[in-house]
């Protein structure tokens, strides 16, 4: 499942009214969360009715899946303008700057709520959400690794470590609000990534010089 896989069978995904109500519902959920979401108060708040929401999204679970798909897509847009050869150090720094921005806290609390429900195996629209977000980000990070590294165990481990550092720092930030402490931790990993790239470049350069001298 990709970041936008939120389709409900028999529902017109391209409906302008559906997109309009999804945008409005998304804004409401960012402010109030998903845990106590009920169709009637949500519909009243966004100028609709439970019947219309059920018609457009198929079910309450269908609406939640659409909202989760929207949240994942919003997170992944952070790297849209980076070239494929940006490298994991640049990617990590860019992603953390976005994650640490105060204006994104509502979205990230929504992510945490859905991620936690998915990890604990709660049935419903959360099923697979945590796994799919990991897959989303792994594929995105892979696009910024050298092609010779992407398919190797070392390349996979490097991506997993980046995700672990970012996710751990994000959880700490949401819990404590301490952007200085968490930012310093991420910056230390960025330096390690940069040093690793420079070291690999020096090694490759030295190897090439040795071959030239043979």
KAMO-V886148 format. One record per residue. N is the residue number from 1. D_FIRST is the distance of its C-alpha to the first C-alpha in whole Angstrom. Layout:
# KAMO-V886148
n=N d_first=D_FIRST
n=N d_first=D_FIRST
This chain:
# KAMO-V886148
n=1 d_first=0
n=2 d_first=4
n=3 d_first=7
n=4 d_first=8
n=5 d_first=6
n=6 d_first=9
n=7 d_first=11
n=8 d_first=13
n=9 d_first=15
n=10 d_first=18
n=11 d_first=18
n=12 d_first=19
n=13 d_first=16
n=14 d_first=19
n=15 d_first=21
n=16 d_first=23
n=17 d_first=24
n=18 d_first=21
n=19 d_first=20
n=20 d_first=23
n=21 d_first=23
n=22 d_first=19
n=23 d_first=21
n=24 d_first=24
n=25 d_first=22
n=26 d_first=20
n=27 d_first=23
n=28 d_first=25
n=29 d_first=22
n=30 d_first=23
n=31 d_first=26
n=32 d_first=26
n=33 d_first=23
n=34 d_first=21
n=35 d_first=23
n=36 d_first=26
n=37 d_first=24
n=38 d_first=26
n=39 d_first=26
n=40 d_first=29
n=41 d_first=30
n=42 d_first=27
n=43 d_first=28
n=44 d_first=31
n=45 d_first=30
n=46 d_first=28
n=47 d_first=31
n=48 d_first=29
n=49 d_first=29
n=50 d_first=27
n=51 d_first=28
n=52 d_first=26
n=53 d_first=23
n=54 d_first=23
n=55 d_first=23
n=56 d_first=21
n=57 d_first=18
n=58 d_first=19
n=59 d_first=19
n=60 d_first=20
n=61 d_first=16
n=62 d_first=15
n=63 d_first=16
n=64 d_first=15
n=65 d_first=12
n=66 d_first=12
n=67 d_first=14
n=68 d_first=12
n=69 d_first=10
n=70 d_first=13
n=71 d_first=14
n=72 d_first=11
n=73 d_first=12
n=74 d_first=16
n=75 d_first=15
n=76 d_first=14
n=77 d_first=17
n=78 d_first=19
n=79 d_first=19
n=80 d_first=19
n=81 d_first=23
n=82 d_first=23
n=83 d_first=24
n=84 d_first=22
n=85 d_first=25
n=86 d_first=26
n=87 d_first=25
n=88 d_first=24
n=89 d_first=27
n=90 d_first=27
n=91 d_first=23
n=92 d_first=24
n=93 d_first=26
n=94 d_first=25
n=95 d_first=22
n=96 d_first=24
n=97 d_first=27
n=98 d_first=24
n=99 d_first=23
n=100 d_first=27
n=101 d_first=27
n=102 d_first=29
n=103 d_first=27
n=104 d_first=24
n=105 d_first=25
n=106 d_first=24
n=107 d_first=20
n=108 d_first=20
n=109 d_first=22
n=110 d_first=19
n=111 d_first=16
n=112 d_first=19
n=113 d_first=19
n=114 d_first=16
n=115 d_first=15
n=116 d_first=18
n=117 d_first=18
n=118 d_first=14
n=119 d_first=17
n=120 d_first=19
n=121 d_first=18
n=122 d_first=18
n=123 d_first=17
n=124 d_first=16
n=125 d_first=13
n=126 d_first=13
n=127 d_first=11
n=128 d_first=9
n=129 d_first=9
n=130 d_first=11
n=131 d_first=10
n=132 d_first=6
n=133 d_first=9
n=134 d_first=11
n=135 d_first=9
n=136 d_first=9
n=137 d_first=12
n=138 d_first=13
n=139 d_first=12
n=140 d_first=14
n=141 d_first=17
n=142 d_first=17
n=143 d_first=18
n=144 d_first=21
n=145 d_first=22
n=146 d_first=25
n=147 d_first=24
n=148 d_first=26
n=149 d_first=25
n=150 d_first=21
n=151 d_first=21
n=152 d_first=24
n=153 d_first=23
n=154 d_first=25
n=155 d_first=23
n=156 d_first=20
n=157 d_first=22
n=158 d_first=23
n=159 d_first=20
n=160 d_first=19
n=161 d_first=23
n=162 d_first=22
n=163 d_first=19
n=164 d_first=21
n=165 d_first=24
n=166 d_first=22
n=167 d_first=21
n=168 d_first=24
n=169 d_first=26
n=170 d_first=24
n=171 d_first=24
n=172 d_first=28
n=173 d_first=28
n=174 d_first=27
n=175 d_first=29
n=176 d_first=32
n=177 d_first=32
n=178 d_first=34
n=179 d_first=32
n=180 d_first=35
n=181 d_first=34
n=182 d_first=31
n=183 d_first=31
n=184 d_first=34
n=185 d_first=31
n=186 d_first=29
n=187 d_first=31
n=188 d_first=33
n=189 d_first=30
n=190 d_first=29
n=191 d_first=33
n=192 d_first=32
n=193 d_first=29
n=194 d_first=32
n=195 d_first=35
n=196 d_first=33
n=197 d_first=32
n=198 d_first=36
n=199 d_first=37
n=200 d_first=35
n=201 d_first=36
n=202 d_first=40
n=203 d_first=39
n=204 d_first=38
n=205 d_first=41
n=206 d_first=44
n=207 d_first=42
n=208 d_first=43
n=209 d_first=46
n=210 d_first=47
n=211 d_first=46
n=212 d_first=48
n=213 d_first=51
n=214 d_first=51
